[in-house]
Amino acid sequence: MVTSVSLQDRLSDAIAPYRNRVDYLEIRLEQSESTVIAYRGRQLDAVDRSFSLAGGIRACHKGGWSFVTFNGLADLNHRIEEAIAQAKLIGKETTHLASVEPIQDYVAAEIARDPRGIGLDLKRQLVEGYNHLLLQMDPRIQTTMTSYSDRFGITYFVNSLGSCIAQERLDVSGRFGVVARGEGNVVRQGFESVHSRSDYSVLEGIEAQVKSAAERAVRQLEAKPVKGGQYTVLLDPYLAGVFIHEAFGHLSEADFVYENPKMQELLVLGKPMAISQLNVVDDATMPGLPGSLKYDDEGVPAQRKYLIKDGILTQRLHSLETAGKMQEQPTGNARALNAAYPPIVRMTNTGIESGDQTFEQMLSDIEEGVYAVRMLGGQTNGEMFTFAAAEGYMIRDGQLAEPVSDVTLSGNVFQTLKDIEAIGNDSIYRNGGCGKGGQSPLPVSVGGPHVRIKNVVVGGR
């Protein structure tokens, strides 16, 4: 790999002659090395080891943006000229960018046990062992989707404002999925994942966690479809986090709000949204999570933002452009999948803060309701959402009762926020991947405690 100092210097030298040619100019370059090992059923499906060098140049002039990619430094000056020419061709109006101080920094990854020092065969044996464990658990398990991945990258960023930042990043992940088939060709799935930003060792000795994916799928084979209707629903922490990310977090991304007059009316800062106990955050400063970073892909420092504070809408997520256009402060939420993509407004680690209720307290006065656990899939369309829970249980007279299947939850996010009745004291965060604008999966995490919501429309089979 090319040394860090030489790359930072080369990019700084490359951008210097062009600083005053357009309103804004940036170069991002990423060096990375990665490993992927995957099994599908009993078959080894993939073994990939790759090294890459790729970058992107963004220019903005009179409100017009261009983006040009490159995969080598030999023709960098030509690519910069190309980006400038395209921006000038497009730009006809005014550039609006929030002002930020230039930053010079090198952010090193804190690594405990580095996967780059582990042999490929040992990694294969590890994932093969977990895959075999899943296949042997129950004769009703039809197939598995088991994978290991690690990726180490260094992203270099320079812009015409004077910033020069390099950030190292390590991700190590294991993903474990099963498909189980029961009587009447009923098919159920179960998933589990493990992630670390610093340590290969998190993937060792996790047999019980891996097996839980199969246990969930097999349990659901015995469940009867839930009877459709309106229920008080208790979301587990994982589903609560996914709900707030998908149904509300995306509405908080300022590019969506700026381009949507209806959402500008619905999402006026200072508007009451829910009970005073509800606090929703997007926090890139939490250590060790997939969405954590020191600077976003425009060189803006990471922050902890309250999207909803004490039930009141207080902030939204911004890039430099959306903050400039809406005359709000930049929040450090411009993110790109990698250097070959332009940064767009994205979430980081998004979740609901803990409240003051225990799980037992939240259950105790529900005569009939549904306990929805994890998410199998879902979709959002503006303010409307539909989610399918991976597992479900009826609640009867304050107690968990029989398992139920085919639990889908749907509604209007603004009404659903108003219908939140109680917030648990047990918030946790889990790793995830987010898709937007053709950039997927961007590393994020979702978090929350148990959340109780009244009048939720629950559909069964």
Phi, psi and omega in degrees: 000145177293142185294151185298314185299316182295323179291315178300316180295319182295320179291320178297317178294324183292322185278337188306313184291347188253003189303326185256010182278334179223173180291327182206143179213138177216152173232130171238136179226136182231126170257132180213157171223140187213159177226137174226129175231128184221140173243142170234111189063225181273355186266136170288115190267328183200140167224108183236132174232121187221152175232138182216154173224116183211155181207173179215149178237129175244136175230146177227131178215125181049044176081356181262129183254144170230157178217125183231132179259161176208157178230024175192159185269353186298321183249030184300315181299320178297319180293323177297315177302320180297315180296318180296315181298319180293318179298320180290331178291324185274320191293125180228356189237234182230138176278128177242108177229134175295147180275136177223154178283140175293147184230138170241122184199152169236121184252108180272142175287140175267111188243129176273287176244114189277121179297340179292345177264004181257133181295149180300323181293323178294321177296318180297317179298322181297308183288328177296321179297317178293322179297316178297320179302316180294318182295330184272355190288322186203137181296344180278353176284118185275317181202171180228159171227098187239131182213156174234140174213145169222150180209128173241129180219155172236123178252128179253135184225128171226148176220172184286354177275349178109004178281145175213104189230137170237135180228126173272149178211133174241136172228130175234127186220146168233135180233133189226116181227150177224154171239124180245144181235131180244199181296146181069023180059029173290129182242132177229154180236154175219142183224150174212147178216153179226138183216147173216147174264003188213347196211117175300330187296343180296342182269358181261141176069035182247033183305317182297320180292319179298315182298333182297333177297316179290321181298320179294316181297316182292320178303320184287343176297331183272350186280145175267148179302139178291146175281124183297149178161188176263130182223158159285127185243136174253116178271136173287166185303323181294312181290326176298319179293318178296318179302311185290329177292306188285312188278328182245322184301316180295329176290341180273354179283121195293336177295324177293317182292315184298326183269004187228098182303323180297319180290330176297324177289321184282332188246058176277125180301138184096357183278135174293134183241334189195184176300155186295344180281351184274123174231123180244128183238154164235114193226103179277357183267356180292130187288138167081004181267159183302326182271005184280142179200160177270321177225145176281186186278011167245010178079018179268132182300143177296150183217163169259120183243137172265107175289318171234127179235121181054038178083359184252136176292120188239332183210165168225174187262136189228153158262178177298322183288312181294324177296319178294317182292324184262004179055046175236175184276140175297147186242359181077037182242022172272114185226148177234149179301317171200184188291349178273005178236149176283146177294139173226169184289121182221156173284169177239265173247108190244131182194175177260130178289153179300145172257217186235011184258139171279162178302318182295321178296321182290328178285326201304324185251022175268114179288311175215124181203189181229133173260114184256128189238127178056176180235136177265325180182175180173174177207155175232149177220093186064239182270358180263146180219156170217126178234142173254122179283146178287326178221155175214152177220140172288148171249126179227125178051046174077012182229149172291136182239220189290150175290146176229154182244177176056040181275110174244139182245132181219157179165189176261127188298323182291320176291321181295321176299319179293334183272001175294126184257326186208148183232128185286170182256024191230045183295134175222158179246144178230152182285153179200179177226140186239144178244138176193138174058033180076009180247102185206144356266122175280130182295124176220174165225155180236144184215165178167170171260185167297139181228132179254129184230133179269159171058039179273134176281118181246125179253139175251192179285000000 
